Amino acid sequence: MNFKELLKSKGLSGYAFAKKSDIHQPAVSKFVTGKRDPLNMSVYSAKRAASVLGMSLDEFYDSLDKGEKHK
């Protein structure tokens, strides 16, 4: 699943996710649109993202498509 689908499955918009995770909105927008790969975010940001999504860090990484461009 891509980042946009992951947020949708958790009932979050990119804006709501950015506010809850304290990850800058422009970065979240790039993850959602596929201009930036969420698998390349810092571990610190990934931990915050996983927490907001109610997942462990492993679950967060495993839920994203590995090796594919996120669209």
Kinemage of the C-alpha trace (Angstrom):
@kinemage 1
@onewidth
@group {chain A} dominant
@subgroup {mainchain}
@vectorlist {calphas} color= white
{ca met a 1} P 0.000 0.000 0.000
{ca asn a 2} L 1.252 3.500 -0.614
{ca phe a 3} L 1.373 6.310 1.931
{ca lys a 4} L -1.844 7.926 0.712
{ca glu a 5} L -3.714 4.613 1.019
{ca leu a 6} L -2.231 4.061 4.472
{ca leu a 7} L -3.496 7.418 5.698
{ca lys a 8} L -6.904 6.774 4.151
{ca ser a 9} L -7.127 3.357 5.835
{ca lys a 10} L -6.575 5.100 9.173
{ca gly a 11} L -9.129 7.818 8.397
{ca leu a 12} L -6.582 10.628 8.235
{ca ser a 13} L -6.013 13.377 5.716
{ca gly a 14} L -2.491 14.508 4.999
{ca tyr a 15} L -3.173 17.716 6.916
{ca ala a 16} L -4.513 15.904 9.997
{ca phe a 17} L -1.579 13.493 9.911
{ca ala a 18} L 0.902 16.378 9.688
{ca lys a 19} L -0.681 18.121 12.674
{ca lys a 20} L -0.769 14.984 14.824
{ca ser a 21} L 2.708 13.768 13.888
{ca asp a 22} L 4.372 17.190 13.904
{ca ile a 23} L 5.911 16.369 10.530
{ca his a 24} L 5.985 19.421 8.276
{ca gln a 25} L 2.985 19.628 5.944
{ca pro a 26} L 5.127 20.078 2.770
{ca ala a 27} L 6.974 16.831 3.555
{ca val a 28} L 3.720 14.966 4.200
{ca ser a 29} L 2.340 16.313 0.929
{ca lys a 30} L 5.371 14.918 -0.908
{ca phe a 31} L 4.854 11.510 0.735
{ca val a 32} L 1.163 11.524 -0.223
{ca thr a 33} L 1.787 12.558 -3.850
{ca gly a 34} L 4.702 10.180 -4.335
{ca lys a 35} L 7.290 12.910 -4.866
{ca arg a 36} L 9.169 11.593 -1.842
{ca asp a 37} L 9.431 8.005 -0.619
{ca pro a 38} L 8.156 7.638 2.968
{ca leu a 39} L 10.538 4.726 3.448
{ca asn a 40} L 13.328 7.311 3.327
{ca met a 41} L 12.031 9.520 6.134
{ca ser a 42} L 14.231 9.807 9.215
{ca val a 43} L 13.799 7.159 11.879
{ca tyr a 44} L 12.651 9.894 14.262
{ca ser a 45} L 9.883 10.945 11.856
{ca ala a 46} L 8.999 7.327 11.102
{ca lys a 47} L 8.543 6.649 14.821
{ca arg a 48} L 6.208 9.643 15.117
{ca ala a 49} L 4.330 8.550 11.992
{ca ala a 50} L 3.923 4.998 13.294
{ca ser a 51} L 2.703 6.280 16.641
{ca val a 52} L 0.046 8.512 15.054
{ca leu a 53} L -1.072 5.610 12.864
{ca gly a 54} L -1.293 3.265 15.873
{ca met a 55} L 1.407 0.971 14.545
{ca ser a 56} L 4.794 -0.269 15.592
{ca leu a 57} L 7.739 0.961 13.541
{ca asp a 58} L 8.029 -2.484 11.949
{ca glu a 59} L 4.336 -2.488 11.029
{ca phe a 60} L 4.675 0.984 9.526
{ca tyr a 61} L 7.581 -0.034 7.292
{ca asp a 62} L 5.980 -3.382 6.419
{ca ser a 63} L 2.693 -1.721 5.432
{ca leu a 64} L 4.367 0.351 2.722
{ca asp a 65} L 5.232 -1.113 -0.643
{ca lys a 66} L 8.917 -1.846 -0.692
{ca gly a 67} L 10.901 -1.048 -3.796
{ca glu a 68} L 8.047 0.664 -5.631
{ca lys a 69} L 7.504 4.306 -6.430
{ca his a 70} L 4.725 5.619 -4.188
{ca lys a 71} L 1.940 7.250 -6.147
